């Protein structure tokens, strides 16, 4: 190998200039921030708002969520997502009622869309949250078979149903955890039936919901 030309600087070895490394080195994950005041959200399970104009969830810090709750601002464009979980062990949603819903999978959630003035139904799929065309008679059948339907706060709470082994579980949950479930299923879904990993994650999700859910007021359980 020939020597470097006279007057040339020292020969460098190894990686290129340090200024380029910042473009190639792994970047730390971006910190989530409150979408109202830009404060850093240290807790992964932070509060959410529903933006009723954009039909989207917004991350929010506890002080901003409390401020909206106390000022009544949650009745406007932004509505704070409450944290209550309820179960209805006395519901009467049987196989016949489920079949009327015409849901192709074993999980569905309903909520009242205030902008549309009617209930809407979604279920998790490999493509994300898939809307189901809801027959008004089928929805009315669900309303009549569980106390939870009458307790739903529009936009921010959902009626979550799961059919398994010819039995239906019925919960009232915050709307944000329904979209959390959609994201988890989309990430882990494999093949036609979702695969073992997605099924295990689904079971873990509903175990968490059961553990948090209290009985519906007025239930016998």
N, C-alpha and C positions, 0 to 999 in steps of 0.2 A: 504494500500500500504506500503510495507516494506521500511525502510530508506536506503539510499545509503550506500555502504560499507564504513568503516572507511578509511580515507585517500583519498577518491575519490574527484574529483573537483566538483564545483557547477553544479547542474542540469540545462541544457539549455532547453528553451522552444521556440516555434515558429519556424521560418525557419531554415534550416540547415546552415552550415558554409558559410560565406560571399563569400569565394572563388568560390563556386559553383553557386552563384546567377548570375554571368555574363554569364553562359551558358543557364540559364532559363529565364532571363529578356528579354523583347522585345528589339531588336537591332535597332538603328536608321538607316534609309535608307542610303546606300552608296552614297557618292557624286560622280557625274559624272565628268570625267576628259577628257581633250583634249587628243586624241589618238596620237598626234604628239609630244607635249611638256609636257604633264601630268599636265598642269595647271588646277585648279578647274574651273568647268563650273557653274557659279552661276545662269545664266539665263536658264530657262527650254527650251526656244525656241532658242537654240544656233545653229550655223551653222553646216553643214554637208559636208563631202566629199564622193565621190563615189570612192571606191577602185576597179578599173577596172579589176584587176587580180583576186581578190577574189569575185567579184560581190557582194560587201557588202557596207553598209553605215558606215562611221566613224564619230564620234563626234569630233568637232574641235572648238577651241576658235577663236575669231575674228582676233587677230593678225596673227595667223597661216594661216587663210583663206585669209587675205589680202596679206600676203607674197606670197602665191601661185599664187594669182591673178596677182600680180605685176611682178613676176618673169617668168610668163608663165608656171609655173610648173603644172598648171591645165590641160595642154595638155598631161601630162605624165600619170603615173599610177594613181595618185590622181587628181580628178577633183572636183573643188568646185561647190556646188549646188547653182545656182543663186536664187534670191528671187522674180523674176517677175511672175505676174499673169496676163493673158490676157483672154478675152472672145471674141467669134466670134458670134455676134447675126445674122450675115448674112450668116452663114453656110447653106449648102444644104444637110445635112445628114438627110434623111427622113426615114420613116418606112421601105421602101424597102432596103435601104442601111444598116439599123440596122439589119434587118433579115439576110442579107448576112454575117454578122459578127458571127452569131450563138453563141451569148453570152447568157447563161442561166439566168443571173440576169440583173438588170437595170443599173449597173455601170461597166465601164471598163476603163482601162488606157493603152495607148500604149507608147512605147519609142523605140528609135533606139539603139540597142545593138551593140556597135562598135566592140566588140570581135567576135560576130557572123556575123557582116556585114549585119544585117537585122533588121526590126522592130519586136518587141515581144509584146504580149498582156497579161494582167493579170486582174483578177477581184477578189474582196473580197469575202471570203467564211468562214464558220465556221472553216475550216482547215487552214486559212491564205490566202496568195496570191496564187491563182490558175492560172496556165498558160493555155491560150487557144491556140489551134492549129489554126494558122492564115492563111487563104487562101490569097495568094498574090493578087488575083483579088479583094478581099474584101478590103484589105488595100489600094490598088490603088484607089478604089472607094472613100474611106475616104480622101485620099490625094487630090483628085480632087474637093472635096466638102467643104474644109475649108482652108483658108489662114494660119491657125495656124500650120498645118502639115509641111509646108515648113520652119517654123521658129524654129522648135525644135532643141535644142542643144543635140547631142548624149549623152546618159547615164544619163544626169543630169536633163532633162526636159521631161515632159510627156504630151500627149494629153489625157485629162480626159473627158469622155463622160458619161452623165446620161440621161436615157430615163425614162420619167414620163408623164403619161396621154397623150400618143401618141405624145409627144414632146421631142426633144433631146436638151440638153444643151451641149455646147462645150467650153472647157477651155484649155489653156496652163498653166501648173503649175510646181513648183519644184517637182522633183521625190520623195523627202523625205516626202512630205505631203500625197502622194499616199500610201506610206507604213504606215504612221500614221493612215490613214483611215482603212487600212487592219487590223492593230492592234486593233483599236477601235471596229470594227465590230466583230472580233474574240472574244474579251472580252465580248461583250454584246449580241451576237447572241443567240437566244433561239427559239426552235421549227423549223418548216419548213420555215417560212417566216421571221425569225429574231426576231419577237416580237416587242412590242411597244417601249421598251427602245432603241433597235437598230435603229428603224425607226426614232425616235426623234433625236438620235445622228447623224444619216445620214443627216437629214434636217438641223441640226445646223452646220454641217461641210460644206454643200454646201452654206448655208447663209453666212458663213465666206468667202468662196471662191468668191462668187458673190460680196461681199462688197470690197474685195481687188482687184478684176480683173478690169483692164482697157480694153477699146475696142481695137480690133486688128487694127494696122496701116492700113489705107486705107478703113476701114469699113464705112458704111453710118450712123451708129448709134453714 
